[in-house]
Amino acid sequence: MKSIGAISSLFTLPSKEVWNIENGLNWAYNQTLRTDMPCGLCNALELADEYRMNYSSIMEASDKLIKDQLLKIGGTGLLISLGTLFNPVGIPVSMGISWMLQLRLINSLAYLGGYDLNSENVRTLAFVLLLGKRAEDFFLEKIIGAGALGVMKEGSKSIMKKLIPQFTSQITIKGGIKVVPILSGIVGTSVDVLMTHAIAKVAKQTFLKTTIKCESFVRMEEERIKLLINMGIVDMYFCNEEKTLILEIIKNSSIPDSKKDVFCRDIENSPSKLYSIDYTLFRKEKFYGVNLMTGLLSIALADGFIHPAEKIYLEEIAKELHISTDEFSSILETCHIKQD
């Protein structure tokens, strides 16, 4: 990767005379949206799309994006040391580049979450997220309503007035007072990975929490349907009553239509081997496991009785879900099933 001198020479930076914290933040944000990024860099939208296309879920794409970007910007000697302090309203070139890289990461996550990067609210929120852990601790709750999708409680200008002081601190140098930016994410000649990781963590929580939660629910539905199909074929006889019930569940599910088509074709062809199941999704809450077991019992009973192979499979699933023997017996009793 090229040095800070090589990179900074390709960006038109505001002059010292007009440059202040707000101008520096806006300059850095605008760079992340450029369609002509130099040095082989891609803008925030292109970066997000690259990972969206290469991974099966937003959760996986965002995790990999964060990991890769931390490696790229952390240990490459990308930034020179701060050197001579600028005037009280100026910021160093190294800080402008650091903010640009961190805001590109923030904006990529926001774009993965479906946010409009041209929105003034999203821009202001991105600046807040540069505070990293401090944004999570106290600042986000003060400016946002019901999460990132909620309404900003204050206008952007009002928020910026409160935000800018968070980026500056007075220190005494040779008897004089200078204002120097802090929370820059810069250590020596590189971007501070720990600070940038904190920023990415809060940005992911802010912009992707709802999306990832919805993804998790859809994945859970997919795994549930796989288990229902498994229950239908485990006794080597996939009866019409079982097929009809599962097809109706698939029809009313929230999984993508393409997945519905695959499952429906599998049911039509009566698959000969069981699906592999990810049980971790159902272990988060006991309710999920109990609810799943009840649904599986309805499939097992669709033909009027529970086959011994179905009973054994139910017991195996109960163990995977960490459902005790007593809890399993209680579920059977609730469904009016007599045990041997």
NORWOUR-V369243 format. One record per residue. RES is the residue in one letter. D_CENTER is the distance of its C-alpha to the mean C-alpha in Angstrom with 2 decimals. Layout:
RES;D_CENTER, RES;D_CENTER
//
This chain:
M;27.13, K;29.58, S;30.75, I;29.95, G;33.38, A;32.77, I;29.43, S;30.62, S;33.72, L;31.75, F;30.10, T;32.37, L;31.90, P;33.43, S;36.77, K;37.32, E;39.46, V;36.81, W;33.71, N;32.16, I;28.79, E;27.78, N;29.14, G;27.37, L;23.94, N;24.68, W;26.02, A;22.94, Y;20.65, N;23.09, Q;23.10, T;19.43, L;20.52, R;23.72, T;24.65, D;27.01, M;25.04, P;27.54, C;27.54, G;25.51, L;22.32, C;20.19, N;18.86, A;15.30, L;15.52, E;17.07, L;14.62, A;11.66, D;14.11, E;15.20, Y;12.03, R;11.47, M;15.07, N;15.14, Y;12.55, S;12.83, S;9.36, I;6.20, M;4.67, E;7.78, A;7.91, S;5.22, D;6.85, K;10.08, L;9.94, I;9.64, K;12.27, D;14.50, Q;14.62, L;15.50, L;18.23, K;19.52, I;19.93, G;20.86, G;24.09, T;25.74, G;28.11, L;26.47, L;27.78, I;31.30, S;32.19, L;32.50, G;36.27, T;38.41, L;36.97, F;36.94, N;38.70, P;37.32, V;35.29, G;34.25, I;31.28, P;31.55, V;30.57, S;28.42, M;26.39, G;25.95, I;24.62, S;22.31, W;20.85, M;20.59, L;18.54, Q;16.18, L;15.92, R;15.34, L;12.16, I;11.16, N;12.37, S;10.71, L;7.19, A;9.22, Y;10.89, L;8.14, G;7.75, G;11.53, Y;12.93, D;16.40, L;16.68, N;20.39, S;20.04, E;21.75, N;19.50, V;16.35, R;18.51, T;19.67, L;16.33, A;15.26, F;18.55, V;17.92, L;14.69, L;17.02, L;18.51, G;15.73, K;16.51, R;19.30, A;17.15, E;15.39, D;18.86, F;20.86, F;20.16, L;17.30, E;19.23, K;22.29, I;21.18, I;18.75, G;19.82, A;17.68, G;14.22, A;12.93, L;14.52, G;17.69, V;20.67, M;21.21, K;24.00, E;25.73, G;26.41, S;24.81, K;28.16, S;28.50, I;25.08, M;25.88, K;29.16, K;27.52, L;24.78, I;27.10, P;29.08, Q;25.98, F;26.08, T;29.79, S;32.18, Q;35.95, I;37.62, T;41.30, I;42.47, K;46.21, G;47.02, G;44.95, I;41.70, K;38.90, V;35.42, V;32.86, P;29.10, I;27.04, L;23.36, S;23.56, G;21.63, I;24.77, V;26.80, G;29.88, T;29.19, S;25.45, V;22.18, D;21.43, V;18.62, L;18.30, M;18.04, T;15.55, H;13.35, A;13.71, I;12.87, A;9.61, K;8.70, V;9.86, A;8.41, K;4.71, Q;6.53, T;8.65, F;7.24, L;4.28, K;6.05, T;8.62, T;7.25, I;5.73, K;9.03, C;11.01, E;10.00, S;11.07, F;14.16, V;15.07, R;14.85, M;17.01, E;19.40, E;19.77, E;20.63, R;22.97, I;24.77, K;25.24, L;26.81, L;28.99, I;30.26, N;30.89, M;32.89, G;34.89, I;35.93, V;36.28, D;39.92, M;40.64, Y;41.39, F;38.84, C;40.93, N;40.68, E;39.88, E;36.76, K;35.70, T;36.29, L;34.28, I;31.23, L;31.48, E;31.49, I;28.33, I;26.60, K;27.93, N;26.50, S;23.05, S;19.79, I;19.11, P;19.51, D;23.21, S;23.22, K;22.28, K;24.91, D;27.47, V;26.89, F;27.32, C;30.35, R;31.99, D;31.51, I;33.17, E;35.95, N;36.65, S;36.42, P;34.32, S;36.31, K;33.66, L;30.92, Y;27.20, S;25.20, I;22.98, D;19.79, Y;20.99, T;18.23, L;16.49, F;19.80, R;20.52, K;18.11, E;20.77, K;24.44, F;24.62, Y;22.39, G;24.80, V;27.90, N;26.88, L;26.19, M;29.59, T;31.34, G;30.00, L;31.12, L;34.51, S;34.96, I;34.66, A;37.00, L;39.50, A;39.33, D;42.47, G;44.27, F;43.91, I;41.63, H;42.50, P;42.76, A;40.07, E;37.72, K;38.61, I;37.90, Y;34.51, L;33.62, E;34.66, E;32.50, I;29.41, A;30.34, K;30.40, E;26.99, L;25.65, H;27.67, I;29.98, S;33.38, T;36.67, D;37.76, E;34.57, F;34.97, S;38.62, S;37.74, I;35.42, L;38.30, E;40.74, T;38.58, C;38.75, H;42.52, I;42.49, K;45.35, Q;44.79, D;47.33
//
